[in-house]
Amino acid sequence: MMRLLLVFLSALALIACSERDQSLTGSPVKSDGKPWQGAKNDFVAGGWTPGDKDNWEKQIHTRNQNQNEYIRIN
């Protein structure tokens, strides 16, 4: 019984030491663009043109205020 426990613990120790490296040094990470540059798809808010930062900030503010439970009118 003791021998089986020793084999099990040895196997567990070997498995724990075999973790692969998870660092990001291998390949460069692509950085995202600015949020107001827009996506090239049909799922953008109506009345908004990609690249217009002021209009994008207004759309975000309006959407956040519509989700605000303290100022929502029932």
Residue, then its C-alpha position, 0 to 999 in steps of 0.5 A: m500500500m505504501r509503495l502504491l502511494l509513493v508511486f502515485l505521489s511521484a507521478l503527481a509530482l512529475i505531472a505538476c512539473s511539466e507545465r508549458d511556458q505561457s509567456l507572450t514573448g513568442s509572437p507579437v500581440k496585435s493592438d486594437g484600433k481606437p473604438w470610434q474608428g468603427a467596425k466594418n459590419d452592419f451592426v453599428a448604431g444608426g446615425w453614427t459614422p465611423g471615425d467621428k469621435d465626438n458622435w461616438e462619445k455621445q452615442i456611448h453616453t446616451r446608451n449608458q443613460n438609457q440603462n441608468e435605473y436612477i433616471r429611467i422613467n417608468 
